[in-house]
Amino acid sequence: MTVLVHGAIIAVAAILYVLSSRTEPRRWRNGVFLLVIVWTTVDLLASAVVGLLGIDGNERSLVWLALPWLSAVVLGLLLLFNGLGMVRREGRSLGNLLSLLLGVGLIVATVVGVTLVLTGGTTLAIVGIVVLLLPGYPALALVSYLLYCLDYLRRPKRPVPAAIVVLGSGLVDGAIPRLLAWRLDAAIALRRREELAGRRPLLVPSGGQGDDEPTSEGAAMTAYLLERGLDEHDVVTEDRATSTEENLLFSRDLLEERGVTGHLRVITSGYHAGRAALIARRLGLDADVSGARTAWYFVPSAFLREFAAVLTYHPWVNAVGLAVWAGVSAFLTYAVIVG
């Protein structure tokens, strides 16, 4: 692609991003537009470097595919190291092993692909390169989702919420864990700021009771809030929800019963804010989502679980995307090796 084509792609993606994000910031496609801008810019720079090295012809087209492959390799290494850290700190639960297993999978794909390229003939070499490049699609999807989340988190949220909803995250031995305490502390801080301006939005701690919990998350969260000086008349407990969707829907119902109208502020952990915002939009809720702090080593594995959940919202889109990615990879590889 020429500089003019690169520039045109970047300009179109930037316009689409501005229009889309201003209309509705709670859309994953905003991250896709940002990814196109970043990818095209990096490809332009990489192509310039390849040109300076004297590489011409079909080989230059592989630069476009090499970038996602490099992203997948780097991602695999990061996931591997993070997974080892999670297992060491938090134990060998399936959730904690997710990062480790995905990291191993990406590294194995690289090893298998290189082996096929080095030991096979033309056909196996093409298959090997496609195997190498295949993790590039989920890597790009993950990067686009990350860009969407970072973009959404940085955006200033609307002031004067009608109510503050705090999403539950599970109790540990019946007590509020640090992760949930940070969410509640963020909600308390927001409520205090509203009080200084003369406003008293209701707080809605939301969460049902799990099989291993002696009480509901909502009740435990309410007790935490009252212990820190909140008035019981300013807290409405939601104690039935078992998912983010139910957190939002049941909280909305409680507020509607009390005649509370206006936009809501939802408080959750930073890694969960992007998906919670997507869910709020899908449910038709007028709500902004803010992210509370999270232990740094917990974020990658937790974010991966969020990403895996979001992928299920558009299964056919991702299936078609992966198939197209594999086809393009095979075509360009064949053009380079055979053509």
LINHU-V707059 format. One record per pair of residues at least 6 apart in sequence whose ideal C-beta (glycine too) atoms are under 7 Angstrom apart, sorted by the first residue. I is the first residue (numbers start at 1). J is the second residue. If there is no record, write none. Layout:
i:I j:J
i:I j:J
//
This chain:
i:3 j:44
i:6 j:40
i:6 j:44
i:9 j:36
i:9 j:40
i:10 j:37
i:10 j:40
i:10 j:41
i:13 j:33
i:13 j:36
i:13 j:37
i:14 j:37
i:16 j:33
i:17 j:30
i:17 j:33
i:17 j:34
i:20 j:27
i:20 j:29
i:20 j:30
i:20 j:33
i:21 j:30
i:21 j:151
i:24 j:281
i:25 j:152
i:25 j:155
i:26 j:152
i:26 j:277
i:26 j:278
i:26 j:280
i:26 j:281
i:28 j:145
i:28 j:148
i:28 j:278
i:30 j:148
i:30 j:151
i:31 j:144
i:31 j:145
i:31 j:147
i:31 j:148
i:31 j:151
i:32 j:144
i:34 j:147
i:34 j:151
i:35 j:140
i:35 j:143
i:35 j:144
i:35 j:147
i:39 j:67
i:42 j:67
i:43 j:63
i:43 j:64
i:43 j:67
i:46 j:63
i:46 j:67
i:47 j:60
i:47 j:63
i:50 j:60
i:50 j:63
i:58 j:335
i:58 j:336
i:58 j:339
i:59 j:336
i:61 j:332
i:61 j:336
i:62 j:332
i:62 j:336
i:65 j:133
i:65 j:136
i:65 j:329
i:65 j:332
i:68 j:133
i:68 j:136
i:68 j:139
i:68 j:140
i:69 j:132
i:69 j:133
i:69 j:136
i:71 j:136
i:71 j:139
i:71 j:140
i:71 j:143
i:72 j:106
i:72 j:135
i:72 j:136
i:72 j:139
i:73 j:110
i:75 j:106
i:75 j:139
i:75 j:142
i:76 j:103
i:76 j:106
i:76 j:107
i:77 j:103
i:79 j:99
i:79 j:102
i:79 j:103
i:79 j:106
i:79 j:300
i:80 j:100
i:80 j:103
i:80 j:104
i:80 j:107
i:82 j:99
i:82 j:300
i:82 j:301
i:83 j:97
i:83 j:99
i:83 j:100
i:83 j:103
i:84 j:100
i:85 j:297
i:86 j:96
i:86 j:99
i:86 j:297
i:86 j:301
i:87 j:96
i:87 j:97
i:87 j:100
i:89 j:297
i:90 j:96
i:95 j:301
i:95 j:305
i:96 j:301
i:98 j:301
i:98 j:304
i:98 j:305
i:99 j:300
i:99 j:301
i:99 j:304
i:102 j:304
i:106 j:135
i:109 j:131
i:109 j:132
i:109 j:134
i:109 j:135
i:110 j:132
i:112 j:131
i:113 j:128
i:113 j:129
i:113 j:131
i:113 j:132
i:114 j:128
i:114 j:132
i:116 j:124
i:116 j:125
i:116 j:127
i:116 j:128
i:116 j:131
i:117 j:125
i:117 j:128
i:117 j:129
i:120 j:128
i:122 j:337
i:122 j:338
i:125 j:337
i:126 j:330
i:126 j:333
i:126 j:334
i:126 j:337
i:129 j:333
i:130 j:326
i:130 j:329
i:130 j:330
i:130 j:333
i:133 j:329
i:134 j:326
i:136 j:325
i:137 j:321
i:137 j:322
i:137 j:325
i:141 j:318
i:142 j:307
i:145 j:307
i:145 j:310
i:148 j:274
i:149 j:273
i:149 j:274
i:152 j:273
i:152 j:274
i:152 j:277
i:153 j:270
i:153 j:273
i:153 j:291
i:157 j:265
i:157 j:288
i:157 j:290
i:158 j:263
i:158 j:288
i:160 j:199
i:161 j:201
i:161 j:263
i:161 j:264
i:161 j:265
i:162 j:201
i:162 j:260
i:162 j:261
i:162 j:262
i:162 j:263
i:162 j:264
i:163 j:201
i:163 j:202
i:163 j:204
i:163 j:255
i:163 j:260
i:163 j:264
i:164 j:187
i:164 j:190
i:164 j:191
i:164 j:201
i:164 j:203
i:164 j:204
i:164 j:265
i:164 j:267
i:165 j:204
i:165 j:206
i:165 j:251
i:165 j:264
i:165 j:266
i:165 j:267
i:166 j:183
i:166 j:184
i:166 j:187
i:166 j:203
i:166 j:204
i:166 j:205
i:166 j:206
i:166 j:221
i:166 j:267
i:167 j:183
i:167 j:206
i:167 j:244
i:167 j:247
i:167 j:266
i:167 j:267
i:167 j:268
i:167 j:276
i:168 j:180
i:168 j:206
i:168 j:207
i:168 j:217
i:168 j:218
i:168 j:221
i:168 j:247
i:169 j:179
i:169 j:180
i:169 j:183
i:169 j:269
i:170 j:210
i:170 j:217
i:171 j:177
i:171 j:213
i:171 j:217
i:171 j:220
i:174 j:213
i:174 j:214
i:174 j:215
i:176 j:220
i:176 j:221
i:176 j:224
i:179 j:269
i:179 j:294
i:182 j:292
i:182 j:293
i:182 j:294
i:183 j:267
i:183 j:268
i:183 j:269
i:183 j:292
i:184 j:221
i:184 j:224
i:184 j:225
i:186 j:267
i:186 j:290
i:186 j:292
i:187 j:203
i:187 j:267
i:188 j:225
i:188 j:228
i:190 j:265
i:191 j:201
i:191 j:203
i:194 j:201
i:200 j:234
i:202 j:234
i:202 j:236
i:202 j:255
i:202 j:260
i:203 j:225
i:203 j:230
i:203 j:234
i:203 j:235
i:204 j:236
i:204 j:238
i:204 j:251
i:204 j:254
i:204 j:255
i:205 j:218
i:205 j:221
i:205 j:222
i:205 j:225
i:205 j:235
i:205 j:237
i:205 j:238
i:206 j:218
i:206 j:238
i:206 j:241
i:206 j:247
i:206 j:250
i:206 j:251
i:207 j:216
i:207 j:217
i:207 j:218
i:207 j:221
i:207 j:241
i:207 j:247
i:208 j:216
i:208 j:217
i:208 j:239
i:208 j:240
i:208 j:241
i:208 j:242
i:209 j:215
i:209 j:216
i:209 j:239
i:216 j:239
i:218 j:237
i:218 j:238
i:218 j:239
i:219 j:237
i:219 j:239
i:222 j:235
i:222 j:237
i:225 j:235
i:226 j:232
i:226 j:235
i:236 j:254
i:236 j:258
i:238 j:250
i:238 j:251
i:238 j:254
i:240 j:250
i:241 j:247
i:241 j:250
i:244 j:276
i:244 j:279
i:245 j:279
i:245 j:283
i:248 j:279
i:248 j:280
i:248 j:283
i:248 j:285
i:249 j:283
i:252 j:285
i:263 j:286
i:263 j:287
i:263 j:288
i:264 j:285
i:264 j:286
i:264 j:287
i:265 j:288
i:265 j:290
i:266 j:276
i:266 j:280
i:266 j:287
i:266 j:289
i:267 j:290
i:267 j:292
i:268 j:276
i:268 j:289
i:268 j:291
i:268 j:292
i:269 j:291
i:269 j:292
i:269 j:294
i:270 j:291
i:270 j:292
i:270 j:293
i:270 j:294
i:271 j:294
i:271 j:299
i:271 j:302
i:271 j:303
i:271 j:306
i:272 j:306
i:273 j:289
i:273 j:290
i:273 j:291
i:274 j:306
i:275 j:306
i:275 j:309
i:275 j:310
i:276 j:289
i:277 j:289
i:278 j:310
i:280 j:287
i:280 j:289
i:294 j:302
i:311 j:318
//
